[in-house]
Amino acid sequence: MADDVIGEIARPGAACGEVALGERGLTVPLGDGSTAYFNYYWLRDNCPTSFDRETRERVFDIFHEERAPVPASAHVDGDALEIVWQGDGHVTRHALDWLAHYAGGAPRPDPADLPRRPWYCDHYEHMARFPQPELMRDRALVAKWIEALLVDGVAIVTDMPDTDEGLTETARLIGQIRPTFFGTYFDVRTHIEPTNLAYTAKALELHTDTPAEDAAPGVQFLHCRANSVEGGRNLFLDGVAVANDLRAASPEDFALLSETLIPYYCEHDTYDMRSRQRVIELDSHGEVSGVTISQHMADIFDLPQTVLDSYYPAFCRFGRMLQSEKYVMRFGLRAGECIVFDNHRIVHGRAGYVAESGDRYLRGCYTDRGEMRSTYRTLTTQGRFR
Ligand SMILES: [Fe+2]
């Protein structure tokens, strides 16, 4: 079939002009004066009959079609494009306003794709706070909470029950508890034979958690059950704010840190976890969406030594920026508070404390970023099938 055979097969009397059938796709008037091109495979694959109303899954299998889909005829019928396909004579109707959404090839709008708001050392007073009992009964408030996590990357839940279940039920508002190779939950307090700096009273360097996992957990919950020790102030900073500033100040360093994979490890008697990560993570828009940093879990950089001539100075410049007073928010988490944050964005640490001076106990767990976004979409929008 020749390209752009205008009107050859389109039926006369189309409401909004004529459909032009080409070799691989058709051009259809959308009713607002514009026309748009659509590929035949796409039109057939996304026929409304391709989706099961109950499971909401695609049940049409385009892999089983022996020939490329080609219309026998196509025309505009009222506010819809109607196609009769060659072969089985299947009829597809696509609403013109639905087609208009996909006409430009732009990504499907995502309500969870919110612009991030970088923050600095003075963020403590502005941090979003949500009382746990209200979150448990108000799904609209859960949406506000997740919105804060998407935009700021951090929020505090107050009035937490002083129980293990309190943390579980709070995290479950966002998603399933996501275990790591340390287990489902972790307890941060001084251990007799520590396998991790967090389990000592020493200062804990600024880091993101478990970078040695292929996909480190996305959302971290730290529930403070007791904190009466001297010292041990919490340190939190926004990795997006720091990386954005590095991008402006030193584009070459930014490129190295956002493109080069470096090794991370976590090794002890019964585990030997390894992964390769980029220190600066970009999203599909090219914007900084996170960082992966951990001095105590960075493996020996096994890159060509000449690459390290450039990489190390960039890495150290970024590491020094992370420690700058401009970015680091310092405060003492109080018993009954749970700080919730994006583990791929928010860098955290702790000042040393005097172990004998009182009790310090934090219980933690994780959920995933993707599930958090999923929960947010279901709370705020209708989706494709409702
Ligand atoms: Fe940590």
Residues whose N, C-alpha, C, O or C-beta is under 5 A from the ligand:
A	BS01	LIG	D209
